[in-house]
């Protein structure tokens, strides 16, 4: 029972991060995210890593569906009796696909001039709106909740 309560408490603390990530994934494209993080003067490697991670989540979901369908066609069931072997059926193809996509993303980033030392310009003008301040408040509440509990 105590393990379940700890799990629920961790899940509740993680909800603000999930909300922020889902909004960033579905409402903004990677160029807008890069443009918004540029004035904050974060290290370029961190900004690129965050953008790539956020862009990979929908791809991960899509690939997960492909793997699940492939397992179904081959007659490989996901069973709770053997969770480690069942999990490996999902993990191994996902890791190979991730490695392949990493090469493609690196090539795209180099093409877009990510290694250029000159500050990049953007078509998008980034400003904070009420919606953004509300999301920032949700994030801060989540961070405070994690620190308090």
N, C-alpha and C positions, 0 to 999 in steps of 0.2 A: 504493500500500500504506500509506503514511504517513497519507493522508487517512482510510482505513478505520479505522486504529488510533485516530486522534483522535476520529472519530465514535463508536467503541465506548467510549472512555474517557468522553466527554461523556454518552453514554447511561447508563453505569454510575453516574455521579455524579448523574444525574437520577432514577434509580429510587426513592430514598427519597421524593422529592417526589411522584412518581406514586403511590406506595403511600399516602402521607398523603392526597392528594387523593381517591383512589378510596375510601378508608375514610370520609372526610368526606362524599362524595357519596352513597354507598350506605347508610351506617349511620345518618346523622343528618339531620334535617330542618333547614330554615333557621332556625326559631325556636330550636332547641337550639344551633345554631352561634352565633347572636346572643347567646344567654344565656351561653354559655361565654366569648365574647370580651368581654363587657361588664365583668366584674371586672378585666380586664387594663388598663383605662383607655386603650385605643387610641382614636385619633380616630374619631368616628362615621362619617365618610365612608370611611375605610379599612375598617372592619368591614363596612359595607354593600357596598362594592365587592368584598371577598373573598367575602361570602355570595352576591352576585349571580353572580359568576364561577363559583363552585362549583355553583350551581343551573343555570347555563346549559349546562354540559358535557353532561348527558344530553339536553337539548333540541337542542344542536348535533348530537349523534350521530343523533338521530331525524330532524332536518331533512336531514342529510347522506344518510340512507337514502331520504328522499322525493325529493331531487334526483337521486340515482343512478337511482331507479326511473323518474322522469320522463325522464331522458336516455335510458334504455333504451327506453321507449315511443316516443320520438321518433326513435329510430335514430341517436342521437349517441353514438359510441363514445369511450371514454377511451383515447387512444393515447399511447404514450411517444414517438412520433415528433414530436408537436406538444404538448409538455407545457404550454406557456404558454396556448395556446388551450383545451386541455382543462381546465386548472386554472381558467380564467376562467368556464367553464360551471358550476363548483361555487361559485366565490367570489362572483359577482355575486348569485345568488339568496340565498345565505347572508347577505350584507351587508344586502340589503333586508329579510329576515326578522329579522335582528338589530335593525335600526332600529325595526321594528314592535314587537318584543318589549320593547325599551328603553322605549317609551312605556307599554306595559302594566305593566311592572315599576315604573316611576316612579309611575303612578297607584295601584298596590297599596301601595307604600311610603308614599305620602302618606296613603292611607286608614288605614294601620296606625299613623300618627302618628310617622313617622320624623323629622319636623322639630320635634317637641315637645322643648323644652329640658330638661324634667324627666326624671330618670333612670327608665328603663323597668323595670317589674317583670316577673317571669317565673313561669310555672307550674313550670318545670323547676328543680330544685336541682342545681347543677353542682358536682361534686367530682372530684378526680383519683383514678383507680383504677390497679391494676397494669397493666392494658391501656394506659391513657393514658401511664404512665411508659415503657412499652416503646416506644410510638409516638414519644414525645419523644426517646428514646435513638436510634431509627432516624433521626429527622430531624437530630439533632445529628451523628451519624456522617456523614450525607450532606453537611451543611454543612462539617464538618471535611475530608471528602474533597475537596470542591470547592476549599477554601482551600489544601490541601496540593498538589494536582495542578494 
